[in-house]
Amino acid sequence: MVGRLVFHQFRSLELRPWHVQIEGMCWRRARFRWCIASIDACGGPISADKIRSPGLSYEHRRELIRERLEFLAGIMGIEVLGYSVMSDHFHCILRSRYDVVQTWSDQDVARKWWLLCPARKTKEGLPADPTEFELNSIRSDTRGLKEKRVRLSSISWFMRFLSERVAKVANKQDQCSERFWEGRFRGQILLDSAAILACLQYVDLNPVRANIATSPESSDFTSASV
């Protein structure tokens, strides 16, 4: 692949939220939870009739991941440069913007963190509108607020907020409690423009290589089709 794509085994040493950097990320779902050709959502065998049943389609989870990416990008100091949600894994290219987060006021940081980790939720499970007292309790914790500001530009925390939400929704739908994701995510730091371009092409062409789309523009759940 053209450009310098360096894989780092120790993410804690390389994914530095206080640096502006671009990462190519990949996370694979646990296949026994996603593919329904031979097993059901909880791991048991199913009949051919059930396989053909539209009620067992999990395509909506691809949309769930896409929506979650959009939600997090609108709150955190992380830019989603590209993504592709496949049947058993997804890729995304993320840019951390610690420099932007540093310009946010303490009020901005407190409100954004509340949206990510609300102490109260509505009946629909959405963050409830915070009171001034609740926001002030976040702002007044100087040490905690500083840590939250760092986390808002952390790619590791971005992936955590993404994976946890998807896993919880899927487990609730399936009435299961097993591990949803197959291990942890993998990341590559993209060190120059050639590497970024090569990674964008790789991500956009995923559906074409998998023969589920004839072109990037005609694919579903990719940044190329937006």
Secondary structure in CASP SS format (residue, H / E / C, confidence):
PFRMAT SS
TARGET T0000
AUTHOR 0000-0000-0000
METHOD secondary structure of the structure
MODEL  1
M C 1.00
V C 1.00
G C 1.00
R C 1.00
L E 1.00
V E 1.00
F E 1.00
H C 1.00
Q C 1.00
F C 1.00
R H 1.00
S H 1.00
L H 1.00
E H 1.00
L C 1.00
R C 1.00
P C 1.00
W C 1.00
H C 1.00
V C 1.00
Q C 1.00
I E 1.00
E E 1.00
G E 1.00
M E 1.00
C E 1.00
W E 1.00
R E 1.00
R E 1.00
A C 1.00
R H 1.00
F H 1.00
R H 1.00
W H 1.00
C C 1.00
I C 1.00
A C 1.00
S C 1.00
I E 1.00
D C 1.00
A C 1.00
C C 1.00
G C 1.00
G C 1.00
P E 1.00
I C 1.00
S C 1.00
A H 1.00
D H 1.00
K H 1.00
I H 1.00
R H 1.00
S C 1.00
P H 1.00
G H 1.00
L H 1.00
S C 1.00
Y C 1.00
E C 1.00
H H 1.00
R H 1.00
R H 1.00
E H 1.00
L H 1.00
I H 1.00
R H 1.00
E H 1.00
R H 1.00
L H 1.00
E H 1.00
F H 1.00
L H 1.00
A H 1.00
G C 1.00
I C 1.00
M C 1.00
G C 1.00
I E 1.00
E E 1.00
V E 1.00
L E 1.00
G E 1.00
Y E 1.00
S E 1.00
V E 1.00
M C 1.00
S C 1.00
D C 1.00
H E 1.00
F E 1.00
H E 1.00
C E 1.00
I E 1.00
L E 1.00
R E 1.00
S E 1.00
R C 1.00
Y H 1.00
D H 1.00
V H 1.00
V H 1.00
Q C 1.00
T C 1.00
W C 1.00
S C 1.00
D H 1.00
Q H 1.00
D H 1.00
V H 1.00
A H 1.00
R H 1.00
K H 1.00
W H 1.00
W H 1.00
L H 1.00
L H 1.00
C C 1.00
P C 1.00
A C 1.00
R C 1.00
K E 1.00
T C 1.00
K C 1.00
E C 1.00
G C 1.00
L C 1.00
P E 1.00
A C 1.00
D C 1.00
P C 1.00
T C 1.00
E H 1.00
F H 1.00
E H 1.00
L H 1.00
N H 1.00
S H 1.00
I H 1.00
R H 1.00
S C 1.00
D C 1.00
T H 1.00
R H 1.00
G H 1.00
L H 1.00
K H 1.00
E H 1.00
K H 1.00
R H 1.00
V H 1.00
R H 1.00
L C 1.00
S C 1.00
S C 1.00
I H 1.00
S H 1.00
W H 1.00
F H 1.00
M H 1.00
R H 1.00
F H 1.00
L H 1.00
S H 1.00
E H 1.00
R H 1.00
V H 1.00
A H 1.00
K H 1.00
V H 1.00
A H 1.00
N H 1.00
K H 1.00
Q H 1.00
D H 1.00
Q C 1.00
C C 1.00
S C 1.00
E C 1.00
R C 1.00
F C 1.00
W E 1.00
E C 1.00
G C 1.00
R C 1.00
F C 1.00
R E 1.00
G E 1.00
Q E 1.00
I E 1.00
L E 1.00
L C 1.00
D C 1.00
S H 1.00
A H 1.00
A H 1.00
I H 1.00
L H 1.00
A H 1.00
C H 1.00
L H 1.00
Q H 1.00
Y H 1.00
V H 1.00
D H 1.00
L C 1.00
N H 1.00
P H 1.00
V H 1.00
R H 1.00
A C 1.00
N C 1.00
I C 1.00
A C 1.00
T C 1.00
S C 1.00
P H 1.00
E H 1.00
S H 1.00
S C 1.00
D C 1.00
F C 1.00
T E 1.00
S H 1.00
A H 1.00
S H 1.00
V C 1.00
END
